[in-house]
């Protein structure tokens, strides 16, 4: 019995040490996670799990690290383990929901968010992600129900109005969408997404001047968004402002040099204004991105012929004809180019192909492929100046390209809350912070800086005004400076009565700082 007691006493310091070391390792792991060293944090969490596999926290935080490393399956598995050990942690459901979304497991994600909302029904992030999960499933009615609940929790949450507007657009309810976008702008006129969302609706309504005006408001608020320049260029194009549209494509390509639509459309506009060589450069870039884009190849062929490179043009025309053997414009242009280089026989063969198709048309004999192509042309052309990116009808080769509906849908459906490491943001240093009684009011920046010591000092009543922490100091008027000159005497009298009181000396120092600034 004595031996057993001695053994326990000898082991007790070791057990305590192990407990302390586990806590320390957990703290180190969380610090590594905070500083985005995800691999290192996982190594430390592994140590904690090996020592104490019954804790939920190391699984939870390791799941978060794996989510940031895009190991979505691993993150989901760790969340399963965390929830098994503690089913009441809202964050575990939230992370597992994100991991499932990234694996397109939307039903599972919806289940997770509903469970999390059962424990935390006023969590805006959970409602936001639940809504977007329903949108991904195209369950728009459920998404609208989610948004109604979200707006009850947070009536001034502008993203909810923007998402509901997008859902209304998917349901072809333009009026409801505009109402929501207008409401979002009423709540926050500095939200660039609200301006651009409304502008896109105006584009669809052919209100091009109004759309351009909205993009003019969105662009200064989100200058690094290439899509806004691309869309404003479209609005300007429809108003025959070709130079303005090209300028926007230039700006968009400065931001996103690999933007397909930017290069293709700028190439078309450059060709229209006679800037053929630079138009060829744009189509070279497009063809390098998409070698099988026959419209770009054909446009480059036209430009090569225009600049005297007939052999290059023939090569491009032949590439297109091999893909589309019934594309008559290709034969006609190639015959012209062949005649320019003296290939009379080749030119006559191409001309015969065109002539035969014209005779067949007059006699009512129509090639099946040509008929299908003509039907598609009538269906898709419709007098429009634009075409969808996915449109493969060669007769639309001169039309400006716009994004497909499937691409437009991704504007908000990818905006899940909880993962930010892949977002491009501009980092701008804040001005120096100071302690002052006077702060400039701003319509843009509405944050309140807090420190417990300053708040406690304000409650003492020693200071004549509420002291603020700000980097937006307001300049003092002449009257305010005179007030602080007088306050120096007041504070001095208070210090004489209690010369050991640091707060009273601090108050006099604040008053003196204003008079010092005035003296200089």
Beta strands, then each sheet from edge to edge (+ up, - down):
strand 1: 386-388
strand 2: 400-402
strand 3: 434-436
strand 4: 468-470
sheet 1: 1+ 2+
sheet 2: 3+ 4-
end
